[in-house]
Amino acid sequence: MVSKQVTLVNAQGFHMRPASMFAAAMAKYQSNIFIRFNGADHNAKSLLNIIAACIKCGSTVEIVCDGPDENEALAEAVQLIESGLGE
């Protein structure tokens, strides 16, 4: 299992478009991927789970990956968040 804390930098946080983009990117990995926020784990492959987490700009989250391609999944997840999720 690998994990890393990152801070959302895009102004609108995880709203529909970036959450959809993030979930689609994570879905291609075999590993289990979670966004840990406010003491709860949210499935990073589920658009609805990400939206339900209500993660706003400036929030610090922990990306947790566990599985055969965990390092690649973590690297892409961190890159997406740090880049502002395309915004």
N, C-alpha and C positions, 0 to 999 in steps of 0.2 A: 504494500500500500504506500502511495506517495500523496503528498498534499502540499499546498502552498496558499498563503493568504495574498489576496489582491484587492485593490480598491477600484470600484466602478468609477470611471471618469466621464462617461457620456452623460449629458445634461438630463436626459429623461430616465436614466436607470434602465432596468430590464422591463421595458414596455413591449408591446406585441411584436414589432418587427425585429428588434435585436434578440428577444427571447426565442423567437422562431428560428432565427439564423443560428443562434447558439445551440439550441436543441438539435437541429438538423446536423450541425457539425459534430456533435457528440454522439449521435446515433450510429455513426459509422464504426465506432469502436466497440470491441467485445467487452472491454472492462466496464465495471460498474462505476458510474461517475455521479458524484453528488456535489451540490452547492450547500455548504454549511453556513447558515445565517440565523442569527438570533437563537442559537441553541437547538436548531432543527436542521435535519438533512433533507434536501429537496432533490429529487431525481433530475439530473441535468439533461436527460434525454426526453423529458416531458415538458412540452410548452406550457401546459396548464399548471404543472408544479412550479415552474419558474415564475409564471405570472402571479400565482397565489402567494409566493414568498414576499411580494411587494418590496423588492430591493431597489432602493433609490440611489441617485447620484451621490457619491462620497461614501457609500457604505462599504465596509470591509467584509469580504466573504472568504471562506476557505474552500478551495476546490480539492476534493478528495477523490482519488482514482484507485481502483483495486482490480487487477486482472492482468491478462497477458500483454496488453499494449498500454499499460498504465502510464508509462513515461511519455509516450507520444501523445496520448490523450491530455495529460496534464499540460504539456508544452503548448498544444494548440489552444486549450481552454484559457490559459494565462495570456497567450498572445492576443486572442480575440478580445478579452476584457481590457487588457492594457492598451489596445489600439482604439478603444472606444466603440467597439462592436459596429464598425462601419459608419459611425456618425461623426 
